[in-house]
């Protein structure tokens, strides 16, 4: 098992900092906004699927009660 990272990250780290200096933080804002939008969409889908699962469970309970 290697003790250090397998990918050279120093050059990547420098490239990110250079890009941030060039763009004046625009890249960082774009990444933050994208992450926030994806989180909101994921939350929306999670709530929708949760309500769908609860509705299905309710139907199963109702069908079980009717068959009993």
Biopython code that builds the backbone (N, CA, C, O; Angstrom):
import numpy as np
from Bio.PDB.StructureBuilder import StructureBuilder

atoms = [
    (1, "UNK", "N", (0.852, -1.179, 0.000)),
    (1, "UNK", "CA", (0.000, 0.000, 0.000)),
    (1, "UNK", "C", (0.894, 1.238, 0.000)),
    (1, "UNK", "O", (1.736, 1.381, 0.887)),
    (2, "UNK", "N", (0.731, 2.139, -0.978)),
    (2, "UNK", "CA", (1.573, 3.329, -1.022)),
    (2, "UNK", "C", (1.239, 4.294, 0.110)),
    (2, "UNK", "O", (0.082, 4.444, 0.501)),
    (3, "UNK", "N", (2.271, 4.940, 0.623)),
    (3, "UNK", "CA", (2.056, 5.874, 1.719)),
    (3, "UNK", "C", (1.652, 7.256, 1.230)),
    (3, "UNK", "O", (0.971, 7.990, 1.947)),
    (4, "UNK", "N", (2.061, 7.619, 0.022)),
    (4, "UNK", "CA", (1.713, 8.918, -0.534)),
    (4, "UNK", "C", (0.659, 8.778, -1.608)),
    (4, "UNK", "O", (0.300, 7.665, -1.993)),
    (5, "UNK", "N", (0.165, 9.898, -2.092)),
    (5, "UNK", "CA", (-0.835, 9.829, -3.156)),
    (5, "UNK", "C", (-0.227, 9.284, -4.442)),
    (5, "UNK", "O", (0.936, 9.543, -4.752)),
    (6, "UNK", "N", (-1.026, 8.527, -5.183)),
    (6, "UNK", "CA", (-0.553, 7.933, -6.421)),
    (6, "UNK", "C", (-0.524, 8.950, -7.552)),
    (6, "UNK", "O", (0.220, 8.778, -8.517)),
    (7, "UNK", "N", (-1.313, 9.992, -7.447)),
    (7, "UNK", "CA", (-1.393, 11.017, -8.477)),
    (7, "UNK", "C", (-0.644, 12.251, -7.987)),
    (7, "UNK", "O", (-0.776, 12.644, -6.828)),
    (8, "UNK", "N", (0.129, 12.850, -8.858)),
    (8, "UNK", "CA", (0.866, 14.065, -8.502)),
    (8, "UNK", "C", (-0.135, 15.213, -8.360)),
    (8, "UNK", "O", (-0.719, 15.669, -9.343)),
    (9, "UNK", "N", (-0.321, 15.664, -7.135)),
    (9, "UNK", "CA", (-1.324, 16.700, -6.890)),
    (9, "UNK", "C", (-0.726, 18.094, -6.784)),
    (9, "UNK", "O", (-1.465, 19.079, -6.810)),
    (10, "UNK", "N", (0.574, 18.201, -6.667)),
    (10, "UNK", "CA", (1.193, 19.519, -6.510)),
    (10, "UNK", "C", (0.951, 20.389, -7.742)),
    (10, "UNK", "O", (0.616, 21.567, -7.617)),
    (11, "UNK", "N", (1.120, 19.808, -8.938)),
    (11, "UNK", "CA", (0.889, 20.573, -10.163)),
    (11, "UNK", "C", (-0.572, 20.962, -10.292)),
    (11, "UNK", "O", (-0.887, 22.068, -10.733)),
    (12, "UNK", "N", (-1.456, 20.070, -9.914)),
    (12, "UNK", "CA", (-2.880, 20.365, -9.951)),
    (12, "UNK", "C", (-3.215, 21.500, -8.984)),
    (12, "UNK", "O", (-3.978, 22.408, -9.313)),
    (13, "UNK", "N", (-2.643, 21.433, -7.805)),
    (13, "UNK", "CA", (-2.857, 22.462, -6.791)),
    (13, "UNK", "C", (-2.393, 23.831, -7.309)),
    (13, "UNK", "O", (-3.090, 24.832, -7.144)),
    (14, "UNK", "N", (-1.224, 23.862, -7.929)),
    (14, "UNK", "CA", (-0.703, 25.110, -8.482)),
    (14, "UNK", "C", (-1.591, 25.624, -9.614)),
    (14, "UNK", "O", (-1.843, 26.826, -9.705)),
    (15, "UNK", "N", (-2.065, 24.731, -10.470)),
    (15, "UNK", "CA", (-2.919, 25.130, -11.591)),
    (15, "UNK", "C", (-4.231, 25.727, -11.095)),
    (15, "UNK", "O", (-4.727, 26.704, -11.658)),
    (16, "UNK", "N", (-4.786, 25.144, -10.052)),
    (16, "UNK", "CA", (-6.035, 25.680, -9.491)),
    (16, "UNK", "C", (-5.803, 27.079, -8.938)),
    (16, "UNK", "O", (-6.607, 27.981, -9.173)),
    (17, "UNK", "N", (-4.722, 27.262, -8.213)),
    (17, "UNK", "CA", (-4.427, 28.586, -7.652)),
    (17, "UNK", "C", (-4.175, 29.620, -8.753)),
    (17, "UNK", "O", (-4.624, 30.761, -8.642)),
    (18, "UNK", "N", (-3.470, 29.235, -9.802)),
    (18, "UNK", "CA", (-3.229, 30.155, -10.911)),
    (18, "UNK", "C", (-4.538, 30.538, -11.594)),
    (18, "UNK", "O", (-4.736, 31.698, -11.957)),
    (19, "UNK", "N", (-5.422, 29.574, -11.767)),
    (19, "UNK", "CA", (-6.714, 29.848, -12.406)),
    (19, "UNK", "C", (-7.559, 30.772, -11.537)),
    (19, "UNK", "O", (-8.240, 31.665, -12.043)),
    (20, "UNK", "N", (-7.511, 30.553, -10.238)),
    (20, "UNK", "CA", (-8.255, 31.427, -9.336)),
    (20, "UNK", "C", (-7.720, 32.852, -9.377)),
    (20, "UNK", "O", (-8.495, 33.807, -9.319)),
    (21, "UNK", "N", (-6.413, 33.000, -9.474)),
    (21, "UNK", "CA", (-5.832, 34.337, -9.561)),
    (21, "UNK", "C", (-6.226, 35.018, -10.865)),
    (21, "UNK", "O", (-6.514, 36.215, -10.875)),
    (22, "UNK", "N", (-6.241, 34.273, -11.959)),
    (22, "UNK", "CA", (-6.614, 34.838, -13.265)),
    (22, "UNK", "C", (-8.073, 35.261, -13.305)),
    (22, "UNK", "O", (-8.403, 36.363, -13.745)),
    (23, "UNK", "N", (-8.920, 34.393, -12.850)),
    (23, "UNK", "CA", (-10.357, 34.613, -12.981)),
    (23, "UNK", "C", (-10.930, 35.470, -11.849)),
    (23, "UNK", "O", (-12.103, 35.839, -11.902)),
    (24, "UNK", "N", (-10.164, 35.781, -10.868)),
    (24, "UNK", "CA", (-10.656, 36.601, -9.764)),
    (24, "UNK", "C", (-11.703, 35.897, -8.920)),
    (24, "UNK", "O", (-12.588, 36.547, -8.362)),
    (25, "UNK", "N", (-11.616, 34.595, -8.820)),
    (25, "UNK", "CA", (-12.558, 33.850, -7.994)),
    (25, "UNK", "C", (-13.804, 33.392, -8.732)),
    (25, "UNK", "O", (-14.680, 32.765, -8.136)),
    (26, "UNK", "N", (-13.896, 33.697, -10.026)),
    (26, "UNK", "CA", (-15.086, 33.301, -10.787)),
    (26, "UNK", "C", (-15.243, 31.782, -10.831)),
    (26, "UNK", "O", (-16.355, 31.263, -10.734)),
    (27, "UNK", "N", (-14.135, 31.083, -10.977)),
    (27, "UNK", "CA", (-14.178, 29.621, -11.004)),
    (27, "UNK", "C", (-14.723, 29.081, -9.687)),
    (27, "UNK", "O", (-15.567, 28.184, -9.679)),
    (28, "UNK", "N", (-14.249, 29.618, -8.593)),
    (28, "UNK", "CA", (-14.706, 29.159, -7.288)),
    (28, "UNK", "C", (-16.193, 29.427, -7.098)),
    (28, "UNK", "O", (-16.912, 28.577, -6.573)),
    (29, "UNK", "N", (-16.660, 30.595, -7.518)),
    (29, "UNK", "CA", (-18.085, 30.921, -7.430)),
    (29, "UNK", "C", (-18.907, 29.958, -8.280)),
    (29, "UNK", "O", (-19.976, 29.510, -7.865)),
    (30, "UNK", "N", (-18.406, 29.647, -9.461)),
    (30, "UNK", "CA", (-19.120, 28.736, -10.352)),
    (30, "UNK", "C", (-19.211, 27.346, -9.740)),
    (30, "UNK", "O", (-20.262, 26.706, -9.797)),
    (31, "UNK", "N", (-18.121, 26.881, -9.159)),
    (31, "UNK", "CA", (-18.127, 25.564, -8.518)),
    (31, "UNK", "C", (-19.085, 25.555, -7.329)),
    (31, "UNK", "O", (-19.832, 24.594, -7.142)),
    (32, "UNK", "N", (-19.069, 26.605, -6.535)),
    (32, "UNK", "CA", (-19.946, 26.680, -5.364)),
    (32, "UNK", "C", (-21.413, 26.719, -5.780)),
    (32, "UNK", "O", (-22.247, 26.044, -5.176)),
    (33, "UNK", "N", (-21.733, 27.503, -6.808)),
    (33, "UNK", "CA", (-23.111, 27.591, -7.285)),
    (33, "UNK", "C", (-23.568, 26.255, -7.857)),
    (33, "UNK", "O", (-24.698, 25.831, -7.613)),
    (34, "UNK", "N", (-22.711, 25.594, -8.609)),
    (34, "UNK", "CA", (-23.058, 24.288, -9.175)),
    (34, "UNK", "C", (-23.305, 23.270, -8.071)),
    (34, "UNK", "O", (-24.266, 22.503, -8.135)),
    (35, "UNK", "N", (-22.451, 23.261, -7.070)),
    (35, "UNK", "CA", (-22.624, 22.328, -5.951)),
    (35, "UNK", "C", (-23.925, 22.609, -5.206)),
    (35, "UNK", "O", (-24.626, 21.676, -4.814)),
    (36, "UNK", "N", (-24.254, 23.876, -5.009)),
    (36, "UNK", "CA", (-25.495, 24.234, -4.314)),
    (36, "UNK", "C", (-26.719, 23.810, -5.124)),
    (36, "UNK", "O", (-27.690, 23.306, -4.560)),
    (37, "UNK", "N", (-26.679, 24.009, -6.434)),
    (37, "UNK", "CA", (-27.809, 23.608, -7.277)),
    (37, "UNK", "C", (-27.985, 22.092, -7.290)),
    (37, "UNK", "O", (-29.107, 21.590, -7.222)),
    (38, "UNK", "N", (-26.875, 21.371, -7.377)),
    (38, "UNK", "CA", (-26.959, 19.904, -7.350)),
    (38, "UNK", "C", (-27.494, 19.408, -6.009)),
    (38, "UNK", "O", (-28.268, 18.452, -5.968)),
    (39, "UNK", "N", (-27.089, 20.045, -4.922)),
    (39, "UNK", "CA", (-27.594, 19.658, -3.600)),
    (39, "UNK", "C", (-29.094, 19.914, -3.494)),
    (39, "UNK", "O", (-29.824, 19.101, -2.928)),
    (40, "UNK", "N", (-29.555, 21.039, -4.034)),
    (40, "UNK", "CA", (-30.985, 21.345, -4.002)),
    (40, "UNK", "C", (-31.777, 20.341, -4.837)),
    (40, "UNK", "O", (-32.843, 19.890, -4.416)),
    (41, "UNK", "N", (-31.268, 19.992, -6.007)),
    (41, "UNK", "CA", (-31.947, 18.998, -6.837)),
    (41, "UNK", "C", (-31.972, 17.624, -6.167)),
    (41, "UNK", "O", (-32.978, 16.918, -6.227)),
    (42, "UNK", "N", (-30.870, 17.254, -5.535)),
    (42, "UNK", "CA", (-30.815, 15.970, -4.845)),
    (42, "UNK", "C", (-31.812, 15.936, -3.691)),
    (42, "UNK", "O", (-32.474, 14.922, -3.469)),
    (43, "UNK", "N", (-31.920, 17.035, -2.961)),
    (43, "UNK", "CA", (-32.873, 17.105, -1.858)),
    (43, "UNK", "C", (-34.294, 16.987, -2.382)),
    (43, "UNK", "O", (-35.119, 16.287, -1.796)),
    (44, "UNK", "N", (-34.582, 17.667, -3.483)),
    (44, "UNK", "CA", (-35.906, 17.617, -4.080)),
    (44, "UNK", "C", (-36.268, 16.192, -4.478)),
    (44, "UNK", "O", (-37.373, 15.728, -4.194)),
    (45, "UNK", "N", (-35.347, 15.501, -5.132)),
    (45, "UNK", "CA", (-35.599, 14.113, -5.548)),
    (45, "UNK", "C", (-35.760, 13.206, -4.329)),
    (45, "UNK", "O", (-36.602, 12.308, -4.331)),
    (46, "UNK", "N", (-34.963, 13.436, -3.296)),
    (46, "UNK", "CA", (-35.042, 12.624, -2.090)),
    (46, "UNK", "C", (-36.410, 12.763, -1.433)),
    (46, "UNK", "O", (-36.999, 11.770, -1.005)),
    (47, "UNK", "N", (-36.916, 13.985, -1.351)),
    (47, "UNK", "CA", (-38.239, 14.215, -0.766)),
    (47, "UNK", "C", (-39.308, 13.538, -1.612)),
    (47, "UNK", "O", (-40.231, 12.924, -1.077)),
    (48, "UNK", "N", (-39.185, 13.649, -2.943)),
    (48, "UNK", "CA", (-40.170, 13.058, -3.830)),
    (48, "UNK", "C", (-40.176, 11.536, -3.697)),
    (48, "UNK", "O", (-41.239, 10.925, -3.586)),
    (49, "UNK", "N", (-38.992, 10.924, -3.709)),
    (49, "UNK", "CA", (-38.918, 9.475, -3.577)),
    (49, "UNK", "C", (-39.378, 9.023, -2.197)),
    (49, "UNK", "O", (-39.977, 7.955, -2.067)),
    (50, "UNK", "N", (-39.113, 9.805, -1.184)),
    (50, "UNK", "CA", (-39.581, 9.464, 0.158)),
    (50, "UNK", "C", (-41.088, 9.459, 0.242)),
    (50, "UNK", "O", (-41.672, 8.558, 0.843)),
    (51, "UNK", "N", (-41.734, 10.461, -0.357)),
    (51, "UNK", "CA", (-43.193, 10.501, -0.336)),
    (51, "UNK", "C", (-43.772, 9.372, -1.170)),
    (51, "UNK", "O", (-44.815, 8.817, -0.826)),
    (52, "UNK", "N", (-43.102, 9.028, -2.265)),
    (52, "UNK", "CA", (-43.548, 7.909, -3.095)),
    (52, "UNK", "C", (-43.472, 6.600, -2.315)),
    (52, "UNK", "O", (-44.384, 5.776, -2.388)),
    (53, "UNK", "N", (-42.388, 6.409, -1.570)),
    (53, "UNK", "CA", (-42.230, 5.186, -0.781)),
    (53, "UNK", "C", (-43.277, 5.112, 0.329)),
    (53, "UNK", "O", (-43.823, 4.042, 0.598)),
    (54, "UNK", "N", (-43.557, 6.245, 0.972)),
    (54, "UNK", "CA", (-44.575, 6.248, 2.025)),
    (54, "UNK", "C", (-45.950, 5.954, 1.456)),
    (54, "UNK", "O", (-46.736, 5.240, 2.078)),
    (55, "UNK", "N", (-46.250, 6.491, 0.288)),
    (55, "UNK", "CA", (-47.531, 6.216, -0.356)),
    (55, "UNK", "C", (-47.671, 4.754, -0.723)),
    (55, "UNK", "O", (-48.740, 4.170, -0.551)),
    (56, "UNK", "N", (-46.621, 4.168, -1.219)),
    (56, "UNK", "CA", (-46.636, 2.745, -1.572)),
    (56, "UNK", "C", (-46.814, 1.885, -0.328)),
    (56, "UNK", "O", (-47.568, 0.912, -0.345)),
    (57, "UNK", "N", (-46.123, 2.240, 0.747)),
    (57, "UNK", "CA", (-46.256, 1.481, 1.994)),
    (57, "UNK", "C", (-47.691, 1.574, 2.512)),
    (57, "UNK", "O", (-48.236, 0.600, 3.033)),
    (58, "UNK", "N", (-48.288, 2.739, 2.365)),
    (58, "UNK", "CA", (-49.688, 2.911, 2.787)),
    (58, "UNK", "C", (-50.628, 2.032, 1.982)),
    (58, "UNK", "O", (-51.567, 1.456, 2.532)),
    (59, "UNK", "N", (-50.382, 1.925, 0.690)),
    (59, "UNK", "CA", (-51.212, 1.069, -0.153)),
    (59, "UNK", "C", (-51.058, -0.405, 0.217)),
    (59, "UNK", "O", (-52.026, -1.164, 0.182)),
    (60, "UNK", "N", (-49.844, -0.803, 0.568)),
    (60, "UNK", "CA", (-49.601, -2.193, 0.973)),
    (60, "UNK", "C", (-50.371, -2.480, 2.260)),
    (60, "UNK", "O", (-50.993, -3.536, 2.383)),
    (61, "UNK", "N", (-50.338, -1.567, 3.206)),
    (61, "UNK", "CA", (-51.060, -1.755, 4.474)),
    (61, "UNK", "C", (-52.560, -1.825, 4.205)),
    (61, "UNK", "O", (-53.248, -2.664, 4.787)),
    (62, "UNK", "N", (-53.078, -0.967, 3.340)),
    (62, "UNK", "CA", (-54.494, -0.969, 3.006)),
    (62, "UNK", "C", (-54.887, -2.273, 2.324)),
    (62, "UNK", "O", (-55.920, -2.855, 2.655)),
    (63, "UNK", "N", (-54.078, -2.738, 1.376)),
    (63, "UNK", "CA", (-54.379, -3.989, 0.688)),
    (63, "UNK", "C", (-54.337, -5.162, 1.663)),
    (63, "UNK", "O", (-55.163, -6.069, 1.566)),
    (64, "UNK", "N", (-53.406, -5.161, 2.584)),
    (64, "UNK", "CA", (-53.304, -6.226, 3.579)),
    (64, "UNK", "C", (-54.542, -6.226, 4.472)),
    (64, "UNK", "O", (-55.078, -7.286, 4.797)),
    (65, "UNK", "N", (-54.988, -5.052, 4.862)),
    (65, "UNK", "CA", (-56.180, -4.946, 5.718)),
    (65, "UNK", "C", (-57.421, -5.412, 4.967)),
    (65, "UNK", "O", (-58.284, -6.065, 5.553)),
    (66, "UNK", "N", (-57.525, -5.089, 3.690)),
    (66, "UNK", "CA", (-58.699, -5.502, 2.908)),
    (66, "UNK", "C", (-58.707, -7.012, 2.670)),
    (66, "UNK", "O", (-59.775, -7.620, 2.607)),
    (67, "UNK", "N", (-57.536, -7.615, 2.537)),
    (67, "UNK", "CA", (-57.469, -9.044, 2.285)),
    (67, "UNK", "C", (-57.650, -9.879, 3.553)),
    (67, "UNK", "O", (-57.976, -11.064, 3.484)),
    (68, "UNK", "N", (-57.436, -9.249, 4.709)),
    (68, "UNK", "CA", (-57.517, -9.999, 5.966)),
    (68, "UNK", "C", (-58.949, -10.280, 6.373)),
    (68, "UNK", "O", (-59.186, -10.902, 7.408)),
]
sb = StructureBuilder()
sb.init_structure("model")
sb.init_model(0)
sb.init_chain("A")
sb.init_seg("    ")
for serial, (resi, resn, name, xyz) in enumerate(atoms, 1):
    if name == "N":
        sb.init_residue(resn, " ", resi, " ")
    sb.init_atom(name, np.array(xyz, "f"), 0.0, 1.0, " ", f" {name:<3s}", serial, name[0])
structure = sb.get_structure()
